[in-house]
């Protein structure tokens, strides 16, 4: 089971830091809330068409591969892009984003056609596709015996 979702025309934005109001109440900035609700709606429609339920995807650990297509070449942190995406999809693809045990994200640029291409799969399949046998501490062991130290 592997599911693909595609959003075109929406420029991916990173998760913004929470803001504090005068009463020390923390809130998510409007730009992030609007972006996340738009992603949620667009992916929910695609999930419904594919017959995907939260219960179905929340049974086992998942892995995701995400291609972010940004409008500008302004530097952006893929971790924050992915945080925004994973938060948006709580209640749509998974009950809690802790179910996503592996993610792989990359960015390209197209000023005329921004968007997001998301592939969701079982974690074991994600390990296979990303050529990772296991993760231990700061060392990834590849299936072909190569070892990479993660700095």
DOTORKOL-84424 format. One record per atom (N, C-alpha, C): residue number from 1; residue in three letters; atom name; x, y, z. Coordinates in nm, 2 decimals, padded with zeros to 4 digits, m for minus. Layout:
% residues N
[NUM 'ala' 'CA' [X Y Z]]
...
END
This chain:
% residues 151
[1 'unk' 'N' [00.08 m00.12 00.00]]
[1 'unk' 'CA' [00.00 00.00 00.00]]
[1 'unk' 'C' [00.09 00.12 00.00]]
[2 'unk' 'N' [00.07 00.20 m00.10]]
[2 'unk' 'CA' [00.14 00.33 m00.11]]
[2 'unk' 'C' [00.05 00.43 m00.17]]
[3 'unk' 'N' [00.04 00.55 m00.11]]
[3 'unk' 'CA' [m00.05 00.65 m00.15]]
[3 'unk' 'C' [00.02 00.78 m00.19]]
[4 'unk' 'N' [m00.02 00.84 m00.30]]
[4 'unk' 'CA' [00.04 00.96 m00.35]]
[4 'unk' 'C' [m00.06 01.07 m00.35]]
[5 'unk' 'N' [m00.02 01.19 m00.30]]
[5 'unk' 'CA' [m00.10 01.31 m00.30]]
[5 'unk' 'C' [m00.02 01.42 m00.37]]
[6 'unk' 'N' [m00.10 01.50 m00.44]]
[6 'unk' 'CA' [m00.03 01.61 m00.51]]
[6 'unk' 'C' [m00.11 01.74 m00.50]]
[7 'unk' 'N' [m00.04 01.84 m00.46]]
[7 'unk' 'CA' [m00.11 01.98 m00.45]]
[7 'unk' 'C' [m00.03 02.07 m00.55]]
[8 'unk' 'N' [m00.10 02.13 m00.64]]
[8 'unk' 'CA' [m00.03 02.22 m00.73]]
[8 'unk' 'C' [m00.09 02.36 m00.71]]
[9 'unk' 'N' [00.00 02.46 m00.72]]
[9 'unk' 'CA' [m00.04 02.60 m00.71]]
[9 'unk' 'C' [m00.03 02.66 m00.57]]
[10 'unk' 'N' [00.02 02.58 m00.48]]
[10 'unk' 'CA' [00.03 02.62 m00.34]]
[10 'unk' 'C' [00.18 02.62 m00.30]]
[11 'unk' 'N' [00.23 02.74 m00.27]]
[11 'unk' 'CA' [00.38 02.75 m00.23]]
[11 'unk' 'C' [00.40 02.69 m00.09]]
[12 'unk' 'N' [00.48 02.59 m00.08]]
[12 'unk' 'CA' [00.50 02.53 00.06]]
[12 'unk' 'C' [00.57 02.64 00.15]]
[13 'unk' 'N' [00.52 02.65 00.27]]
[13 'unk' 'CA' [00.58 02.74 00.37]]
[13 'unk' 'C' [00.62 02.66 00.49]]
[14 'unk' 'N' [00.73 02.70 00.56]]
[14 'unk' 'CA' [00.77 02.63 00.68]]
[14 'unk' 'C' [00.68 02.67 00.80]]
[15 'unk' 'N' [00.68 02.58 00.90]]
[15 'unk' 'CA' [00.61 02.61 01.02]]
[15 'unk' 'C' [00.68 02.73 01.09]]
[16 'unk' 'N' [00.60 02.83 01.13]]
[16 'unk' 'CA' [00.65 02.94 01.20]]
[16 'unk' 'C' [00.65 02.91 01.35]]
[17 'unk' 'N' [00.73 02.98 01.42]]
[17 'unk' 'CA' [00.74 02.96 01.57]]
[17 'unk' 'C' [00.61 03.02 01.63]]
[18 'unk' 'N' [00.57 02.96 01.74]]
[18 'unk' 'CA' [00.45 03.01 01.81]]
[18 'unk' 'C' [00.48 03.15 01.86]]
[19 'unk' 'N' [00.38 03.23 01.86]]
[19 'unk' 'CA' [00.39 03.37 01.91]]
[19 'unk' 'C' [00.33 03.38 02.05]]
[20 'unk' 'N' [00.37 03.48 02.13]]
[20 'unk' 'CA' [00.31 03.50 02.26]]
[20 'unk' 'C' [00.24 03.63 02.26]]
[21 'unk' 'N' [00.12 03.62 02.32]]
[21 'unk' 'CA' [00.04 03.74 02.33]]
[21 'unk' 'C' [00.07 03.81 02.47]]
[22 'unk' 'N' [00.01 03.92 02.49]]
[22 'unk' 'CA' [00.05 04.00 02.62]]
[22 'unk' 'C' [00.02 03.92 02.74]]
[23 'unk' 'N' [m00.09 03.83 02.74]]
[23 'unk' 'CA' [m00.12 03.75 02.86]]
[23 'unk' 'C' [m00.04 03.62 02.86]]
[24 'unk' 'N' [00.07 03.62 02.78]]
[24 'unk' 'CA' [00.16 03.50 02.78]]
[24 'unk' 'C' [00.09 03.38 02.72]]
[25 'unk' 'N' [m00.02 03.40 02.65]]
[25 'unk' 'CA' [m00.09 03.29 02.58]]
[25 'unk' 'C' [m00.02 03.27 02.45]]
[26 'unk' 'N' [00.02 03.15 02.41]]
[26 'unk' 'CA' [00.09 03.12 02.29]]
[26 'unk' 'C' [m00.01 03.08 02.18]]
[27 'unk' 'N' [00.02 03.13 02.06]]
[27 'unk' 'CA' [m00.07 03.10 01.94]]
[27 'unk' 'C' [00.01 03.08 01.82]]
[28 'unk' 'N' [m00.05 03.00 01.72]]
[28 'unk' 'CA' [00.02 02.98 01.59]]
[28 'unk' 'C' [m00.01 03.10 01.50]]
[29 'unk' 'N' [00.09 03.16 01.44]]
[29 'unk' 'CA' [00.06 03.27 01.35]]
[29 'unk' 'C' [m00.04 03.24 01.24]]
[30 'unk' 'N' [m00.12 03.34 01.20]]
[30 'unk' 'CA' [m00.22 03.33 01.10]]
[30 'unk' 'C' [m00.18 03.27 00.97]]
[31 'unk' 'N' [m00.06 03.31 00.92]]
[31 'unk' 'CA' [m00.01 03.25 00.79]]
[31 'unk' 'C' [00.01 03.10 00.80]]
[32 'unk' 'N' [00.06 03.05 00.91]]
[32 'unk' 'CA' [00.08 02.91 00.93]]
[32 'unk' 'C' [m00.06 02.84 00.94]]
[33 'unk' 'N' [m00.15 02.89 01.02]]
[33 'unk' 'CA' [m00.28 02.83 01.03]]
[33 'unk' 'C' [m00.36 02.83 00.90]]
[34 'unk' 'N' [m00.35 02.93 00.82]]
[34 'unk' 'CA' [m00.42 02.93 00.69]]
[34 'unk' 'C' [m00.35 02.83 00.60]]
[35 'unk' 'N' [m00.22 02.82 00.59]]
[35 'unk' 'CA' [m00.15 02.73 00.51]]
[35 'unk' 'C' [m00.19 02.58 00.55]]
[36 'unk' 'N' [m00.18 02.55 00.68]]
[36 'unk' 'CA' [m00.21 02.42 00.72]]
[36 'unk' 'C' [m00.36 02.38 00.70]]
[37 'unk' 'N' [m00.45 02.47 00.71]]
[37 'unk' 'CA' [m00.59 02.44 00.69]]
[37 'unk' 'C' [m00.61 02.41 00.54]]
[38 'unk' 'N' [m00.54 02.49 00.45]]
[38 'unk' 'CA' [m00.56 02.47 00.31]]
[38 'unk' 'C' [m00.50 02.33 00.27]]
[39 'unk' 'N' [m00.38 02.30 00.32]]
[39 'unk' 'CA' [m00.32 02.16 00.29]]
[39 'unk' 'C' [m00.42 02.05 00.34]]
[40 'unk' 'N' [m00.47 02.07 00.46]]
[40 'unk' 'CA' [m00.56 01.97 00.52]]
[40 'unk' 'C' [m00.68 01.95 00.43]]
[41 'unk' 'N' [m00.74 02.05 00.38]]
[41 'unk' 'CA' [m00.86 02.04 00.30]]
[41 'unk' 'C' [m00.83 01.97 00.17]]
[42 'unk' 'N' [m00.72 02.01 00.10]]
[42 'unk' 'CA' [m00.68 01.96 m00.03]]
[42 'unk' 'C' [m00.65 01.81 m00.02]]
[43 'unk' 'N' [m00.57 01.77 00.08]]
[43 'unk' 'CA' [m00.53 01.63 00.10]]
[43 'unk' 'C' [m00.65 01.55 00.15]]
[44 'unk' 'N' [m00.74 01.60 00.23]]
[44 'unk' 'CA' [m00.86 01.53 00.28]]
[44 'unk' 'C' [m00.95 01.50 00.16]]
[45 'unk' 'N' [m00.96 01.59 00.06]]
[45 'unk' 'CA' [m01.04 01.56 m00.06]]
[45 'unk' 'C' [m00.98 01.45 m00.14]]
[46 'unk' 'N' [m00.85 01.45 m00.15]]
[46 'unk' 'CA' [m00.78 01.34 m00.23]]
[46 'unk' 'C' [m00.79 01.21 m00.15]]
[47 'unk' 'N' [m00.77 01.21 m00.02]]
[47 'unk' 'CA' [m00.78 01.09 00.06]]
[47 'unk' 'C' [m00.92 01.03 00.05]]
[48 'unk' 'N' [m01.02 01.11 00.05]]
[48 'unk' 'CA' [m01.16 01.06 00.04]]
[48 'unk' 'C' [m01.18 01.00 m00.10]]
[49 'unk' 'N' [m01.13 01.06 m00.20]]
[49 'unk' 'CA' [m01.14 01.00 m00.34]]
[49 'unk' 'C' [m01.07 00.86 m00.35]]
[50 'unk' 'N' [m00.96 00.85 m00.27]]
[50 'unk' 'CA' [m00.89 00.72 m00.27]]
[50 'unk' 'C' [m00.94 00.62 m00.17]]
[51 'unk' 'N' [m01.04 00.66 m00.09]]
[51 'unk' 'CA' [m01.10 00.57 00.01]]
[51 'unk' 'C' [m01.01 00.55 00.13]]
[52 'unk' 'N' [m00.92 00.65 00.16]]
[52 'unk' 'CA' [m00.83 00.63 00.27]]
[52 'unk' 'C' [m00.89 00.69 00.40]]
[53 'unk' 'N' [m00.88 00.62 00.51]]
[53 'unk' 'CA' [m00.93 00.66 00.64]]
[53 'unk' 'C' [m00.81 00.68 00.73]]
[54 'unk' 'N' [m00.83 00.76 00.83]]
[54 'unk' 'CA' [m00.74 00.78 00.94]]
[54 'unk' 'C' [m00.71 00.65 01.01]]
[55 'unk' 'N' [m00.82 00.58 01.04]]
[55 'unk' 'CA' [m00.80 00.45 01.11]]
[55 'unk' 'C' [m00.71 00.35 01.03]]
[56 'unk' 'N' [m00.73 00.35 00.90]]
[56 'unk' 'CA' [m00.65 00.26 00.82]]
[56 'unk' 'C' [m00.50 00.29 00.82]]
[57 'unk' 'N' [m00.47 00.42 00.81]]
[57 'unk' 'CA' [m00.33 00.46 00.80]]
[57 'unk' 'C' [m00.27 00.47 00.94]]
[58 'unk' 'N' [m00.35 00.47 01.05]]
[58 'unk' 'CA' [m00.29 00.48 01.18]]
[58 'unk' 'C' [m00.27 00.35 01.25]]
[59 'unk' 'N' [m00.28 00.24 01.18]]
[59 'unk' 'CA' [m00.26 00.11 01.23]]
[59 'unk' 'C' [m00.11 00.08 01.26]]
[60 'unk' 'N' [m00.02 00.11 01.17]]
[60 'unk' 'CA' [00.12 00.08 01.18]]
[60 'unk' 'C' [00.20 00.21 01.15]]
[61 'unk' 'N' [00.33 00.20 01.18]]
[61 'unk' 'CA' [00.42 00.31 01.16]]
[61 'unk' 'C' [00.42 00.34 01.01]]
[62 'unk' 'N' [00.44 00.47 00.97]]
[62 'unk' 'CA' [00.45 00.51 00.84]]
[62 'unk' 'C' [00.58 00.58 00.80]]
[63 'unk' 'N' [00.61 00.59 00.68]]
[63 'unk' 'CA' [00.72 00.66 00.62]]
[63 'unk' 'C' [00.67 00.75 00.51]]
[64 'unk' 'N' [00.72 00.87 00.50]]
[64 'unk' 'CA' [00.68 00.96 00.39]]
[64 'unk' 'C' [00.80 01.01 00.31]]
[65 'unk' 'N' [00.77 01.04 00.19]]
[65 'unk' 'CA' [00.87 01.10 00.10]]
[65 'unk' 'C' [00.79 01.23 00.05]]
[66 'unk' 'N' [00.86 01.34 00.06]]
[66 'unk' 'CA' [00.79 01.47 00.02]]
[66 'unk' 'C' [00.88 01.55 m00.07]]
[67 'unk' 'N' [00.82 01.59 m00.18]]
[67 'unk' 'CA' [00.89 01.68 m00.28]]
[67 'unk' 'C' [00.82 01.81 m00.27]]
[68 'unk' 'N' [00.89 01.91 m00.21]]
[68 'unk' 'CA' [00.84 02.05 m00.21]]
[68 'unk' 'C' [00.89 02.12 m00.33]]
[69 'unk' 'N' [00.80 02.19 m00.40]]
[69 'unk' 'CA' [00.83 02.27 m00.51]]
[69 'unk' 'C' [00.80 02.41 m00.47]]
[70 'unk' 'N' [00.90 02.49 m00.45]]
[70 'unk' 'CA' [00.89 02.62 m00.40]]
[70 'unk' 'C' [00.89 02.72 m00.52]]
[71 'unk' 'N' [00.83 02.84 m00.49]]
[71 'unk' 'CA' [00.82 02.94 m00.59]]
[71 'unk' 'C' [00.95 03.02 m00.60]]
[72 'unk' 'N' [01.02 03.04 m00.49]]
[72 'unk' 'CA' [01.14 03.11 m00.49]]
[72 'unk' 'C' [01.26 03.03 m00.44]]
[73 'unk' 'N' [01.38 03.07 m00.47]]
[73 'unk' 'CA' [01.50 03.00 m00.42]]
[73 'unk' 'C' [01.54 03.05 m00.28]]
[74 'unk' 'N' [01.46 03.12 m00.21]]
[74 'unk' 'CA' [01.49 03.16 m00.08]]
[74 'unk' 'C' [01.52 03.04 00.01]]
[75 'unk' 'N' [01.63 03.04 00.08]]
[75 'unk' 'CA' [01.66 02.92 00.16]]
[75 'unk' 'C' [01.55 02.88 00.26]]
[76 'unk' 'N' [01.52 02.76 00.27]]
[76 'unk' 'CA' [01.42 02.71 00.37]]
[76 'unk' 'C' [01.46 02.58 00.43]]
[77 'unk' 'N' [01.42 02.56 00.55]]
[77 'unk' 'CA' [01.45 02.44 00.63]]
[77 'unk' 'C' [01.35 02.33 00.60]]
[78 'unk' 'N' [01.39 02.22 00.54]]
[78 'unk' 'CA' [01.29 02.11 00.51]]
[78 'unk' 'C' [01.23 02.05 00.63]]
[79 'unk' 'N' [01.30 02.06 00.75]]
[79 'unk' 'CA' [01.24 02.01 00.87]]
[79 'unk' 'C' [01.11 02.09 00.91]]
[80 'unk' 'N' [01.12 02.22 00.89]]
[80 'unk' 'CA' [01.01 02.31 00.92]]
[80 'unk' 'C' [00.90 02.30 00.82]]
[81 'unk' 'N' [00.93 02.27 00.69]]
[81 'unk' 'CA' [00.83 02.25 00.59]]
[81 'unk' 'C' [00.75 02.12 00.62]]
[82 'unk' 'N' [00.83 02.02 00.66]]
[82 'unk' 'CA' [00.77 01.89 00.70]]
[82 'unk' 'C' [00.68 01.89 00.82]]
[83 'unk' 'N' [00.73 01.97 00.92]]
[83 'unk' 'CA' [00.65 01.99 01.05]]
[83 'unk' 'C' [00.52 02.05 01.02]]
[84 'unk' 'N' [00.52 02.15 00.93]]
[84 'unk' 'CA' [00.39 02.21 00.89]]
[84 'unk' 'C' [00.30 02.11 00.82]]
[85 'unk' 'N' [00.35 02.03 00.73]]
[85 'unk' 'CA' [00.28 01.93 00.66]]
[85 'unk' 'C' [00.22 01.83 00.75]]
[86 'unk' 'N' [00.31 01.77 00.84]]
[86 'unk' 'CA' [00.26 01.67 00.93]]
[86 'unk' 'C' [00.15 01.72 01.02]]
[87 'unk' 'N' [00.17 01.84 01.07]]
[87 'unk' 'CA' [00.07 01.89 01.16]]
[87 'unk' 'C' [m00.07 01.91 01.09]]
[88 'unk' 'N' [m00.06 01.96 00.96]]
[88 'unk' 'CA' [m00.18 01.98 00.89]]
[88 'unk' 'C' [m00.26 01.85 00.86]]
[89 'unk' 'N' [m00.18 01.74 00.86]]
[89 'unk' 'CA' [m00.25 01.61 00.82]]
[89 'unk' 'C' [m00.29 01.53 00.94]]
[90 'unk' 'N' [m00.28 01.58 01.06]]
[90 'unk' 'CA' [m00.34 01.51 01.18]]
[90 'unk' 'C' [m00.49 01.52 01.16]]
[91 'unk' 'N' [m00.55 01.40 01.18]]
[91 'unk' 'CA' [m00.69 01.39 01.17]]
[91 'unk' 'C' [m00.74 01.37 01.02]]
[92 'unk' 'N' [m00.64 01.37 00.93]]
[92 'unk' 'CA' [m00.68 01.35 00.79]]
[92 'unk' 'C' [m00.61 01.22 00.74]]
[93 'unk' 'N' [m00.48 01.20 00.76]]
[93 'unk' 'CA' [m00.41 01.08 00.72]]
[93 'unk' 'C' [m00.37 01.00 00.84]]
[94 'unk' 'N' [m00.35 01.06 00.95]]
[94 'unk' 'CA' [m00.31 00.99 01.08]]
[94 'unk' 'C' [m00.37 01.07 01.20]]
[95 'unk' 'N' [m00.39 00.99 01.30]]
[95 'unk' 'CA' [m00.45 01.04 01.42]]
[95 'unk' 'C' [m00.35 01.14 01.49]]
[96 'unk' 'N' [m00.22 01.10 01.49]]
[96 'unk' 'CA' [m00.11 01.17 01.55]]
[96 'unk' 'C' [00.01 01.16 01.46]]
[97 'unk' 'N' [00.09 01.27 01.44]]
[97 'unk' 'CA' [00.20 01.26 01.35]]
[97 'unk' 'C' [00.32 01.17 01.41]]
[98 'unk' 'N' [00.31 01.13 01.53]]
[98 'unk' 'CA' [00.41 01.03 01.58]]
[98 'unk' 'C' [00.41 00.90 01.51]]
[99 'unk' 'N' [00.31 00.87 01.43]]
[99 'unk' 'CA' [00.30 00.75 01.35]]
[99 'unk' 'C' [00.40 00.75 01.24]]
[100 'unk' 'N' [00.44 00.87 01.20]]
[100 'unk' 'CA' [00.54 00.89 01.09]]
[100 'unk' 'C' [00.68 00.87 01.15]]
[101 'unk' 'N' [00.73 00.75 01.13]]
[101 'unk' 'CA' [00.86 00.71 01.19]]
[101 'unk' 'C' [00.98 00.75 01.10]]
[102 'unk' 'N' [00.95 00.77 00.97]]
[102 'unk' 'CA' [01.06 00.81 00.88]]
[102 'unk' 'C' [01.01 00.91 00.78]]
[103 'unk' 'N' [01.09 01.01 00.75]]
[103 'unk' 'CA' [01.05 01.11 00.65]]
[103 'unk' 'C' [01.18 01.15 00.57]]
[104 'unk' 'N' [01.15 01.17 00.44]]
[104 'unk' 'CA' [01.26 01.21 00.35]]
[104 'unk' 'C' [01.20 01.33 00.27]]
[105 'unk' 'N' [01.26 01.44 00.27]]
[105 'unk' 'CA' [01.21 01.56 00.21]]
[105 'unk' 'C' [01.32 01.63 00.12]]
[106 'unk' 'N' [01.27 01.68 00.01]]
[106 'unk' 'CA' [01.37 01.75 m00.07]]
[106 'unk' 'C' [01.29 01.87 m00.14]]
[107 'unk' 'N' [01.37 01.97 m00.18]]
[107 'unk' 'CA' [01.31 02.09 m00.24]]
[107 'unk' 'C' [01.36 02.11 m00.38]]
[108 'unk' 'N' [01.27 02.16 m00.47]]
[108 'unk' 'CA' [01.31 02.21 m00.60]]
[108 'unk' 'C' [01.24 02.34 m00.62]]
[109 'unk' 'N' [01.27 02.41 m00.73]]
[109 'unk' 'CA' [01.21 02.54 m00.75]]
[109 'unk' 'C' [01.15 02.55 m00.89]]
[110 'unk' 'N' [01.03 02.61 m00.89]]
[110 'unk' 'CA' [00.96 02.63 m01.01]]
[110 'unk' 'C' [00.87 02.75 m00.98]]
[111 'unk' 'N' [00.91 02.87 m01.03]]
[111 'unk' 'CA' [00.84 02.99 m01.00]]
[111 'unk' 'C' [00.69 02.99 m01.05]]
[112 'unk' 'N' [00.66 02.91 m01.15]]
[112 'unk' 'CA' [00.53 02.91 m01.21]]
[112 'unk' 'C' [00.44 02.80 m01.16]]
[113 'unk' 'N' [00.50 02.69 m01.10]]
[113 'unk' 'CA' [00.42 02.58 m01.06]]
[113 'unk' 'C' [00.46 02.52 m00.93]]
[114 'unk' 'N' [00.44 02.59 m00.82]]
[114 'unk' 'CA' [00.48 02.54 m00.69]]
[114 'unk' 'C' [00.38 02.43 m00.64]]
[115 'unk' 'N' [00.42 02.36 m00.54]]
[115 'unk' 'CA' [00.33 02.25 m00.49]]
[115 'unk' 'C' [00.40 02.16 m00.40]]
[116 'unk' 'N' [00.33 02.05 m00.37]]
[116 'unk' 'CA' [00.38 01.94 m00.28]]
[116 'unk' 'C' [00.34 01.81 m00.34]]
[117 'unk' 'N' [00.43 01.72 m00.35]]
[117 'unk' 'CA' [00.40 01.58 m00.39]]
[117 'unk' 'C' [00.44 01.49 m00.27]]
[118 'unk' 'N' [00.34 01.43 m00.21]]
[118 'unk' 'CA' [00.36 01.35 m00.09]]
[118 'unk' 'C' [00.33 01.20 m00.12]]
[119 'unk' 'N' [00.42 01.12 m00.08]]
[119 'unk' 'CA' [00.40 00.97 m00.09]]
[119 'unk' 'C' [00.41 00.92 00.05]]
[120 'unk' 'N' [00.30 00.84 00.08]]
[120 'unk' 'CA' [00.29 00.78 00.22]]
[120 'unk' 'C' [00.29 00.63 00.20]]
[121 'unk' 'N' [00.36 00.56 00.29]]
[121 'unk' 'CA' [00.38 00.42 00.28]]
[121 'unk' 'C' [00.41 00.36 00.41]]
[122 'unk' 'N' [00.39 00.22 00.43]]
[122 'unk' 'CA' [00.43 00.16 00.55]]
[122 'unk' 'C' [00.58 00.18 00.58]]
[123 'unk' 'N' [00.62 00.19 00.70]]
[123 'unk' 'CA' [00.75 00.22 00.74]]
[123 'unk' 'C' [00.86 00.12 00.68]]
[124 'unk' 'N' [00.82 00.00 00.69]]
[124 'unk' 'CA' [00.92 m00.10 00.63]]
[124 'unk' 'C' [00.94 m00.08 00.48]]
[125 'unk' 'N' [00.84 m00.04 00.41]]
[125 'unk' 'CA' [00.86 m00.01 00.27]]
[125 'unk' 'C' [00.94 00.12 00.25]]
[126 'unk' 'N' [00.92 00.21 00.34]]
[126 'unk' 'CA' [01.00 00.34 00.34]]
[126 'unk' 'C' [01.15 00.31 00.36]]
[127 'unk' 'N' [01.18 00.22 00.45]]
[127 'unk' 'CA' [01.31 00.18 00.48]]
[127 'unk' 'C' [01.38 00.12 00.35]]
[128 'unk' 'N' [01.30 00.03 00.29]]
[128 'unk' 'CA' [01.34 m00.03 00.16]]
[128 'unk' 'C' [01.37 00.07 00.05]]
[129 'unk' 'N' [01.28 00.16 00.03]]
[129 'unk' 'CA' [01.29 00.26 m00.07]]
[129 'unk' 'C' [01.40 00.36 m00.05]]
[130 'unk' 'N' [01.43 00.39 00.08]]
[130 'unk' 'CA' [01.54 00.49 00.11]]
[130 'unk' 'C' [01.67 00.41 00.13]]
[131 'unk' 'N' [01.67 00.28 00.11]]
[131 'unk' 'CA' [01.79 00.20 00.12]]
[131 'unk' 'C' [01.85 00.21 00.26]]
[132 'unk' 'N' [01.77 00.21 00.36]]
[132 'unk' 'CA' [01.81 00.21 00.50]]
[132 'unk' 'C' [01.77 00.07 00.57]]
[133 'unk' 'N' [01.87 00.01 00.63]]
[133 'unk' 'CA' [01.84 m00.12 00.69]]
[133 'unk' 'C' [01.80 m00.09 00.84]]
[134 'unk' 'N' [01.87 m00.01 00.91]]
[134 'unk' 'CA' [01.83 00.03 01.04]]
[134 'unk' 'C' [01.90 00.15 01.08]]
[135 'unk' 'N' [01.85 00.21 01.19]]
[135 'unk' 'CA' [01.91 00.34 01.24]]
[135 'unk' 'C' [01.95 00.31 01.38]]
[136 'unk' 'N' [02.07 00.34 01.42]]
[136 'unk' 'CA' [02.12 00.32 01.55]]
[136 'unk' 'C' [02.21 00.44 01.59]]
[137 'unk' 'N' [02.17 00.52 01.69]]
[137 'unk' 'CA' [02.24 00.64 01.73]]
[137 'unk' 'C' [02.26 00.73 01.61]]
[138 'unk' 'N' [02.38 00.76 01.57]]
[138 'unk' 'CA' [02.40 00.85 01.46]]
[138 'unk' 'C' [02.46 00.78 01.34]]
[139 'unk' 'N' [02.43 00.65 01.33]]
[139 'unk' 'CA' [02.48 00.57 01.22]]
[139 'unk' 'C' [02.37 00.51 01.14]]
[140 'unk' 'N' [02.36 00.53 01.01]]
[140 'unk' 'CA' [02.27 00.46 00.93]]
[140 'unk' 'C' [02.34 00.35 00.85]]
[141 'unk' 'N' [02.29 00.23 00.86]]
[141 'unk' 'CA' [02.35 00.12 00.78]]
[141 'unk' 'C' [02.26 00.10 00.66]]
[142 'unk' 'N' [02.32 00.11 00.54]]
[142 'unk' 'CA' [02.25 00.08 00.42]]
[142 'unk' 'C' [02.24 m00.06 00.39]]
[143 'unk' 'N' [02.15 m00.10 00.31]]
[143 'unk' 'CA' [02.13 m00.24 00.28]]
[143 'unk' 'C' [02.24 m00.30 00.20]]
[144 'unk' 'N' [02.32 m00.22 00.14]]
[144 'unk' 'CA' [02.44 m00.28 00.06]]
[144 'unk' 'C' [02.57 m00.27 00.15]]
[145 'unk' 'N' [02.55 m00.26 00.28]]
[145 'unk' 'CA' [02.67 m00.26 00.37]]
[145 'unk' 'C' [02.74 m00.13 00.39]]
[146 'unk' 'N' [02.70 m00.02 00.32]]
[146 'unk' 'CA' [02.76 00.10 00.34]]
[146 'unk' 'C' [02.71 00.17 00.46]]
[147 'unk' 'N' [02.80 00.24 00.53]]
[147 'unk' 'CA' [02.77 00.30 00.66]]
[147 'unk' 'C' [02.79 00.45 00.64]]
[148 'unk' 'N' [02.69 00.53 00.68]]
[148 'unk' 'CA' [02.71 00.67 00.68]]
[148 'unk' 'C' [02.70 00.73 00.82]]
[149 'unk' 'N' [02.79 00.81 00.86]]
[149 'unk' 'CA' [02.78 00.87 00.99]]
[149 'unk' 'C' [02.71 01.01 00.97]]
[150 'unk' 'N' [02.61 01.03 01.05]]
[150 'unk' 'CA' [02.53 01.15 01.04]]
[150 'unk' 'C' [02.59 01.25 01.13]]
[151 'unk' 'N' [02.63 01.36 01.08]]
[151 'unk' 'CA' [02.69 01.47 01.17]]
[151 'unk' 'C' [02.59 01.55 01.23]]
END
